[in-house]
Structures are given as C-alpha cells and as structure tokens.
Amino acid sequence: MYITHSNSIYSEDFVLLDHIPYPQYVHQVSTGGMPVEQGLKIMPMQLIDYVLAGKGMADTGTSEFIRKLTQHKRARVGFLLAAGNNSWTGYITNIKRTDAYPSYKVPVMGISQVQAGYIANRIGAFEYIATDSTSCISGHSAWYTAKNMLALDRLNAMVVISVDNSLSEEYLTIFGENGLSKLATEEKDKSVKKFRLGDGCNITVFESLASIVYSKHDALAEVMDMHIASEYYSNPLGISPTGEGYKKVIDKVDTTGIKFVKTHNTYSEDNQVEKQILNDRFGDIKLVSYKLRIGHTMGASTAIETALAIKEESGRFLSLGAGMGNVFSSAVVDIL
C-alpha cells in the first residue's frame, strides 16, 4: 500500500485555557501564524476544512488531489473517517442540574457515521464509505482497514481522514481530575510527567501499485506491514509494567531494515516500559517523538506523527501507537 498524498494541520503554540476549573497548557492550532482564541479547540469539521483548503499550516492541493482521483474512470476509491463520536456542529451543551436529575452533557449532532457521508459527498464520488476509530490509535486503525481493503482488491485507493476526538470540557475535566495534564506553573518543570493536550487532523491518500500505474502519482512512502492489539491491565489509562501490548504489535510485524522508531509517547525518562522494550528489541536505535510539538490529539496523533516522520526523516521506520483502553498499534513504513 502506497501513500501518494498526505496533509496535516496540528498545533505547536501554547495557549492557556483559563476558563476551565483545571488550568492546563494546551496546544492550539495556529491560523495564519496567530494562535486561536483562548478556549475550546477548533471544531473537527473546521480542522478538516483547513486541510482540504490548505489553510493555516496545512499545504494546498488536498481537495483537488482527491477529486481528480475519484473522477478517474478506472478508480475505485474508498473513504474512511477516523473521528470517534465527535460533536460536529458546536460545543458540548449542558442541561442544568435539578433536584430530580443530575447534570447531563449532550453532544450536538455527535454522529460521525452521518458526518462521514456528508464529508465524502463534498469531496468526491466514492465506492465505499465508513468510519473507524479506536482511541488514540484511530489513525493507525483506519490505515490498517485501508490496507486490508486494498489487499482484497475491493478498492484500488483509499482516502482516510483522521481528526482528533473532541477535546471538550469533558476531556479536559477528566484529565484535570486525574492530574494527568500539565498546569501552567508546571510547564518548565521536567520532573512533572503529565500530558500536553493537542488539536489536529491528517488526510492521507493510499493507492495500490495498479492505481499508481494509471494515476501516475508519485509515491511518498510504502506501508509495508501493520498490526493492532490490546492487553489487559487494571488501569485503562496506563500501560502494564511488562508492556505486553507494545510487545504484541512489535512482534507481529516484520521489522527488518528498521532505521528508526517513531514513539507514541513523549520519549523521556517517564517512559521506562517503552524504552526497555525498544532497547531489548533494537538496541541503540534512533528514536523520534512529536508529542512536544503537537500534543496528544486523542485520535489523529498516530496519523499526524507518521506523516511527519515521512516528511522529515528518511529510510524504513516503525511507527508505534498507544491509546486509552490499553490498545496498541504498529506500522512499518518505508519512506521512498
């Protein structure tokens, strides 16, 4: 499976969310060089539109590339939206607490399955439309589905949109209550090992070799192998002390010729389990991490990070992912 087009928008600027009860440094997407206003992240549909139209930090040409591919008479193109169950039309609304009922948070049109058809209709004519999302490894999970569809020869190209699961007040509150995200006063303290939350979207086009022959697109990289797995551990937000999930996804793929590893977490002293597994398997190998740049994007991270590695590095690499619920992913990618 070949990658012929990939485009992302992600956040690098720090913006303090000062309106929530648990102050955190949060990456926010820049628009034309200026940070977005303080508050909630940009909504998922707006992030997708940025990438399609080449706004903000995204490159131009994605919308035209997809439309031309779907219009080709020999193309059988599928569409996959990896987005979780996002709120697509506005912020999360609150029903006021009463004596009879607790406080409920109601997503406004939180129906990604409907949104998938809406987005697909806007950008092309597709032979297959679906959604696919698995926690923080949603990008890899959707890519895995794309690889299988091309291998079965049901399709010869796939468009996969990965966008982060909504960083609404619910997410921020959960992270704040559990002390998982950095406070403003902790930002420069390296001894504080907590998340930075992020915002982003990636759109990647995959094609089979047969498709490339008639589309005449240049291949950026080849996805050689992939695997998705899980492990049991009492803490659904953590990784077991032995890292069985990571071991599974590394052992199931062919890592011959790997030049570097794209880690999922911020590679530092707080990731001893991942570090030990990689040392045991590869010895002294180059490690690349993008979390300090893009934050934790809650779904789009594995796609954005893998795309960044393709753009900025060279050679064959192993891209790892880990997500809430103790799910893990791996992708072996050869940069061409």
BABA-537734 format. One record per residue (C-alpha): residue number from 1; residue in one letter; z, y, x. Coordinates in steps of 0.25 Angstrom, whole numbers. Example, Ala and Ser with C-alpha at 12.3 -4.5 7.8 and 13.67 -1.06 7.14 Angstrom:
! BABA-537734
+-----+---+-------+-------+-------+
|   k | r |     Z |     Y |     X |
+-----+---+-------+-------+-------+
|   1 | A |    31 |   -18 |    49 |
|   2 | S |    29 |    -4 |    55 |
+-----+---+-------+-------+-------+
END
This chain:
! BABA-537734
+-----+---+-------+-------+-------+
|   k | r |     Z |     Y |     X |
+-----+---+-------+-------+-------+
|   1 | M |     0 |     0 |     0 |
|   2 | Y |    -5 |    13 |     6 |
|   3 | I |     1 |    27 |     4 |
|   4 | T |   -10 |    37 |     2 |
|   5 | H |    -3 |    49 |    -3 |
|   6 | S |    12 |    53 |    -3 |
|   7 | N |    18 |    67 |    -6 |
|   8 | S |    33 |    71 |    -8 |
|   9 | I |    42 |    82 |   -11 |
|  10 | Y |    56 |    82 |    -6 |
|  11 | S |    68 |    91 |    -3 |
|  12 | E |    73 |    96 |    10 |
|  13 | D |    80 |   108 |     7 |
|  14 | F |    95 |   108 |     3 |
|  15 | V |    99 |   115 |   -10 |
|  16 | L |   114 |   114 |   -14 |
|  17 | L |   115 |   110 |   -29 |
|  18 | D |   127 |   119 |   -32 |
|  19 | H |   127 |   117 |   -47 |
|  20 | I |   132 |   103 |   -48 |
|  21 | P |   146 |    98 |   -46 |
|  22 | Y |   144 |    91 |   -33 |
|  23 | P |   137 |   101 |   -23 |
|  24 | Q |   126 |    94 |   -15 |
|  25 | Y |   115 |    97 |    -5 |
|  26 | V |   103 |    92 |   -12 |
|  27 | H |    89 |    93 |    -6 |
|  28 | Q |    79 |   100 |   -15 |
|  29 | V |    64 |   101 |   -15 |
|  30 | S |    58 |   113 |    -9 |
|  31 | T |    47 |   120 |   -17 |
|  32 | G |    38 |   129 |    -9 |
|  33 | G |    49 |   130 |     2 |
|  34 | M |    60 |   134 |    -7 |
|  35 | P |    71 |   125 |   -12 |
|  36 | V |    72 |   123 |   -27 |
|  37 | E |    83 |   130 |   -34 |
|  38 | Q |    97 |   124 |   -33 |
|  39 | G |   100 |   113 |   -44 |
|  40 | L |    94 |   100 |   -48 |
|  41 | K |    82 |    95 |   -41 |
|  42 | I |    67 |    97 |   -45 |
|  43 | M |    64 |    88 |   -57 |
|  44 | P |    56 |    75 |   -53 |
|  45 | M |    43 |    80 |   -60 |
|  46 | Q |    43 |    93 |   -53 |
|  47 | L |    44 |    85 |   -40 |
|  48 | I |    33 |    76 |   -43 |
|  49 | D |    24 |    88 |   -47 |
|  50 | Y |    28 |    95 |   -34 |
|  51 | V |    22 |    83 |   -26 |
|  52 | L |    10 |    81 |   -35 |
|  53 | A |     6 |    96 |   -34 |
|  54 | G |    10 |    98 |   -19 |
|  55 | K |    21 |   108 |   -22 |
|  56 | G |    33 |   111 |   -13 |
|  57 | M |    34 |   102 |    -1 |
|  58 | A |    24 |    92 |    -7 |
|  59 | D |    10 |    90 |    -2 |
|  60 | T |    -2 |    93 |   -10 |
|  61 | G |   -12 |    83 |   -16 |
|  62 | T |    -4 |    73 |   -22 |
|  63 | S |    -9 |    75 |   -37 |
|  64 | E |   -23 |    75 |   -32 |
|  65 | F |   -22 |    63 |   -24 |
|  66 | I |   -16 |    55 |   -35 |
|  67 | R |   -26 |    60 |   -46 |
|  68 | K |   -38 |    57 |   -37 |
|  69 | L |   -33 |    43 |   -34 |
|  70 | T |   -31 |    40 |   -49 |
|  71 | Q |   -45 |    45 |   -52 |
|  72 | H |   -52 |    35 |   -43 |
|  73 | K |   -59 |    25 |   -50 |
|  74 | R |   -54 |    13 |   -42 |
|  75 | A |   -40 |    18 |   -42 |
|  76 | R |   -29 |    10 |   -49 |
|  77 | V |   -17 |    19 |   -47 |
|  78 | G |    -3 |    17 |   -52 |
|  79 | F |     8 |    28 |   -54 |
|  80 | L |    23 |    25 |   -51 |
|  81 | L |    34 |    35 |   -54 |
|  82 | A |    47 |    33 |   -46 |
|  83 | A |    57 |    42 |   -52 |
|  84 | G |    69 |    36 |   -59 |
|  85 | N |    73 |    41 |   -72 |
|  86 | N |    71 |    55 |   -70 |
|  87 | S |    73 |    67 |   -78 |
|  88 | W |    59 |    73 |   -78 |
|  89 | T |    60 |    85 |   -87 |
|  90 | G |    73 |    93 |   -83 |
|  91 | Y |    87 |    92 |   -78 |
|  92 | I |    97 |    82 |   -84 |
|  93 | T |   103 |    87 |   -96 |
|  94 | N |   118 |    85 |  -100 |
|  95 | I |   123 |    82 |  -114 |
|  96 | K |   136 |    89 |  -115 |
|  97 | R |   149 |    81 |  -115 |
|  98 | T |   157 |    80 |  -128 |
|  99 | D |   169 |    73 |  -132 |
| 100 | A |   161 |    62 |  -138 |
| 101 | Y |   151 |    60 |  -127 |
| 102 | P |   150 |    60 |  -112 |
| 103 | S |   141 |    69 |  -105 |
| 104 | Y |   127 |    63 |  -104 |
| 105 | K |   115 |    67 |   -95 |
| 106 | V |   102 |    66 |  -102 |
| 107 | P |    89 |    65 |   -94 |
| 108 | V |    78 |    73 |   -99 |
| 109 | M |    66 |    64 |  -101 |
| 110 | G |    71 |    55 |   -90 |
| 111 | I |    60 |    45 |   -92 |
| 112 | S |    52 |    43 |   -79 |
| 113 | Q |    43 |    32 |   -86 |
| 114 | V |    37 |    43 |   -95 |
| 115 | Q |    36 |    52 |   -83 |
| 116 | A |    28 |    42 |   -75 |
| 117 | G |    17 |    42 |   -85 |
| 118 | Y |    18 |    57 |   -86 |
| 119 | I |    16 |    60 |   -71 |
| 120 | A |     5 |    49 |   -70 |
| 121 | N |    -3 |    55 |   -81 |
| 122 | R |    -2 |    69 |   -74 |
| 123 | I |    -7 |    64 |   -60 |
| 124 | G |   -17 |    53 |   -63 |
| 125 | A |   -22 |    41 |   -70 |
| 126 | F |   -14 |    28 |   -67 |
| 127 | E |   -16 |    13 |   -69 |
| 128 | Y |    -1 |    11 |   -68 |
| 129 | I |    12 |    20 |   -71 |
| 130 | A |    26 |    16 |   -69 |
| 131 | T |    40 |    21 |   -64 |
| 132 | D |    48 |    15 |   -53 |
| 133 | S |    62 |    20 |   -48 |
| 134 | T |    73 |    13 |   -40 |
| 135 | S |    84 |    23 |   -36 |
| 136 | C |    82 |    30 |   -23 |
| 137 | I |    71 |    19 |   -19 |
| 138 | S |    62 |    23 |   -30 |
| 139 | G |    51 |    28 |   -20 |
| 140 | H |    50 |    14 |   -13 |
| 141 | S |    52 |     7 |   -26 |
| 142 | A |    40 |    13 |   -32 |
| 143 | W |    32 |    12 |   -19 |
| 144 | Y |    35 |    -3 |   -20 |
| 145 | T |    30 |    -4 |   -34 |
| 146 | A |    17 |     3 |   -30 |
| 147 | K |    15 |    -7 |   -18 |
| 148 | N |    16 |   -19 |   -27 |
| 149 | M |     6 |   -13 |   -37 |
| 150 | L |    -4 |   -11 |   -26 |
| 151 | A |    -1 |   -24 |   -21 |
| 152 | L |    -4 |   -31 |   -34 |
| 153 | D |   -17 |   -23 |   -35 |
| 154 | R |   -14 |   -18 |   -49 |
| 155 | L |   -16 |    -4 |   -43 |
| 156 | N |   -22 |     2 |   -30 |
| 157 | A |   -14 |    15 |   -29 |
| 158 | M |     0 |    20 |   -34 |
| 159 | V |     6 |    34 |   -35 |
| 160 | V |    21 |    34 |   -34 |
| 161 | I |    29 |    46 |   -37 |
| 162 | S |    44 |    45 |   -32 |
| 163 | V |    53 |    56 |   -37 |
| 164 | D |    68 |    57 |   -35 |
| 165 | N |    77 |    53 |   -47 |
| 166 | S |    83 |    65 |   -53 |
| 167 | L |    94 |    72 |   -45 |
| 168 | S |   100 |    77 |   -57 |
| 169 | E |   115 |    81 |   -59 |
| 170 | E |   118 |    66 |   -62 |
| 171 | Y |   113 |    62 |   -48 |
| 172 | L |   120 |    74 |   -41 |
| 173 | T |   133 |    71 |   -48 |
| 174 | I |   133 |    56 |   -45 |
| 175 | F |   131 |    60 |   -30 |
| 176 | G |   141 |    70 |   -31 |
| 177 | E |   152 |    62 |   -38 |
| 178 | N |   150 |    51 |   -27 |
| 179 | G |   150 |    60 |   -16 |
| 180 | L |   136 |    56 |   -11 |
| 181 | S |   129 |    69 |    -9 |
| 182 | K |   132 |    80 |     1 |
| 183 | L |   139 |    92 |    -2 |
| 184 | A |   135 |   106 |     3 |
| 185 | T |   147 |   106 |    13 |
| 186 | E |   143 |    92 |    18 |
| 187 | E |   129 |    95 |    21 |
| 188 | K |   130 |    96 |    36 |
| 189 | D |   141 |    86 |    38 |
| 190 | K |   135 |    73 |    43 |
| 191 | S |   147 |    65 |    41 |
| 192 | V |   145 |    67 |    26 |
| 193 | K |   136 |    56 |    22 |
| 194 | K |   130 |    59 |     8 |
| 195 | F |   117 |    60 |     1 |
| 196 | R |   108 |    72 |     0 |
| 197 | L |   100 |    72 |   -13 |
| 198 | G |    85 |    76 |   -14 |
| 199 | D |    73 |    78 |   -22 |
| 200 | G |    59 |    73 |   -20 |
| 201 | C |    46 |    66 |   -25 |
| 202 | N |    36 |    58 |   -18 |
| 203 | I |    22 |    54 |   -23 |
| 204 | T |    15 |    43 |   -15 |
| 205 | V |     1 |    36 |   -18 |
| 206 | F |    -1 |    22 |   -14 |
| 207 | E |   -14 |    15 |   -13 |
| 208 | S |   -19 |     1 |    -9 |
| 209 | L |   -29 |    -1 |     2 |
| 210 | A |   -40 |    -3 |    -8 |
| 211 | S |   -37 |    10 |   -15 |
| 212 | I |   -37 |    17 |    -1 |
| 213 | V |   -51 |    12 |     1 |
| 214 | Y |   -57 |    19 |   -11 |
| 215 | S |   -47 |    31 |   -12 |
| 216 | K |   -50 |    34 |     3 |
| 217 | H |   -35 |    39 |     4 |
| 218 | D |   -28 |    39 |    18 |
| 219 | A |   -16 |    30 |    18 |
| 220 | L |    -3 |    37 |    23 |
| 221 | A |     5 |    24 |    24 |
| 222 | E |     5 |    10 |    20 |
| 223 | V |    17 |     4 |    13 |
| 224 | M |    18 |   -10 |    19 |
| 225 | D |    30 |   -16 |    12 |
| 226 | M |    41 |   -13 |     3 |
| 227 | H |    54 |   -19 |    -3 |
| 228 | I |    64 |   -15 |   -13 |
| 229 | A |    78 |   -21 |   -14 |
| 230 | S |    93 |   -19 |   -18 |
| 231 | E |   106 |   -24 |   -14 |
| 232 | Y |   120 |   -26 |   -21 |
| 233 | Y |   131 |   -16 |   -17 |
| 234 | S |   143 |   -11 |   -25 |
| 235 | N |   139 |     3 |   -22 |
| 236 | P |   126 |     7 |   -29 |
| 237 | L |   125 |    19 |   -21 |
| 238 | G |   127 |    13 |    -8 |
| 239 | I |   121 |     2 |     2 |
| 240 | S |   128 |   -11 |     5 |
| 241 | P |   135 |   -12 |    19 |
| 242 | T |   125 |   -22 |    23 |
| 243 | G |   113 |   -15 |    17 |
| 244 | E |   107 |   -27 |    10 |
| 245 | G |    97 |   -19 |     2 |
| 246 | Y |    91 |   -12 |    14 |
| 247 | K |    90 |   -25 |    22 |
| 248 | K |    82 |   -31 |    10 |
| 249 | V |    72 |   -20 |     9 |
| 250 | I |    70 |   -20 |    25 |
| 251 | D |    70 |   -35 |    26 |
| 252 | K |    59 |   -37 |    15 |
| 253 | V |    48 |   -28 |    21 |
| 254 | D |    40 |   -30 |    34 |
| 255 | T |    46 |   -20 |    44 |
| 256 | T |    36 |   -24 |    55 |
| 257 | G |    32 |   -12 |    63 |
| 258 | I |    42 |    -2 |    57 |
| 259 | K |    43 |    11 |    65 |
| 260 | F |    54 |    18 |    58 |
| 261 | V |    63 |    17 |    45 |
| 262 | K |    64 |    27 |    34 |
| 263 | T |    78 |    26 |    30 |
| 264 | H |    83 |    30 |    16 |
| 265 | N |    96 |    36 |    19 |
| 266 | T |    99 |    47 |    28 |
| 267 | Y |    99 |    40 |    41 |
| 268 | S |   113 |    43 |    47 |
| 269 | E |   126 |    37 |    51 |
| 270 | D |   129 |    35 |    36 |
| 271 | N |   118 |    24 |    34 |
| 272 | Q |   124 |    13 |    43 |
| 273 | V |   119 |     2 |    34 |
| 274 | E |   105 |     6 |    34 |
| 275 | K |   106 |    10 |    49 |
| 276 | Q |   111 |    -4 |    52 |
| 277 | I |   101 |   -11 |    44 |
| 278 | L |    89 |    -3 |    51 |
| 279 | N |    95 |    -5 |    65 |
| 280 | D |    96 |   -20 |    63 |
| 281 | R |    82 |   -21 |    58 |
| 282 | F |    74 |   -11 |    66 |
| 283 | G |    84 |    -7 |    78 |
| 284 | D |    81 |     7 |    83 |
| 285 | I |    70 |    12 |    73 |
| 286 | K |    67 |    26 |    69 |
| 287 | L |    74 |    30 |    56 |
| 288 | V |    68 |    41 |    47 |
| 289 | S |    76 |    47 |    35 |
| 290 | Y |    72 |    58 |    26 |
| 291 | K |    85 |    60 |    17 |
| 292 | L |    90 |    72 |    25 |
| 293 | R |    77 |    79 |    21 |
| 294 | I |    74 |    74 |     7 |
| 295 | G |    88 |    69 |     2 |
| 296 | H |    90 |    58 |    -8 |
| 297 | T |    79 |    59 |   -18 |
| 298 | M |    84 |    48 |   -27 |
| 299 | G |    71 |    40 |   -29 |
| 300 | A |    60 |    47 |   -21 |
| 301 | S |    66 |    46 |    -7 |
| 302 | T |    60 |    33 |    -3 |
| 303 | A |    46 |    38 |    -6 |
| 304 | I |    48 |    52 |     0 |
| 305 | E |    55 |    47 |    12 |
| 306 | T |    44 |    36 |    15 |
| 307 | A |    33 |    47 |    12 |
| 308 | L |    40 |    56 |    22 |
| 309 | A |    40 |    45 |    33 |
| 310 | I |    25 |    42 |    31 |
| 311 | K |    22 |    57 |    32 |
| 312 | E |    31 |    60 |    44 |
| 313 | E |    32 |    47 |    52 |
| 314 | S |    23 |    36 |    58 |
| 315 | G |    22 |    21 |    58 |
| 316 | R |    27 |    10 |    49 |
| 317 | F |    41 |    12 |    43 |
| 318 | L |    52 |     6 |    34 |
| 319 | S |    56 |    15 |    22 |
| 320 | L |    69 |    12 |    16 |
| 321 | G |    76 |    16 |     3 |
| 322 | A |    89 |    14 |    -4 |
| 323 | G |    94 |    18 |   -17 |
| 324 | M |   105 |    19 |   -27 |
| 325 | G |   108 |     5 |   -33 |
| 326 | N |   106 |    -1 |   -19 |
| 327 | V |    91 |    -2 |   -19 |
| 328 | F |    83 |    -2 |    -7 |
| 329 | S |    69 |    -1 |    -2 |
| 330 | S |    60 |    -2 |    10 |
| 331 | A |    45 |     2 |    13 |
| 332 | V |    37 |    -2 |    25 |
| 333 | V |    27 |    10 |    27 |
| 334 | D |    16 |    11 |    37 |
| 335 | I |    12 |    25 |    40 |
| 336 | L |    -3 |    26 |    42 |
+-----+---+-------+-------+-------+
END
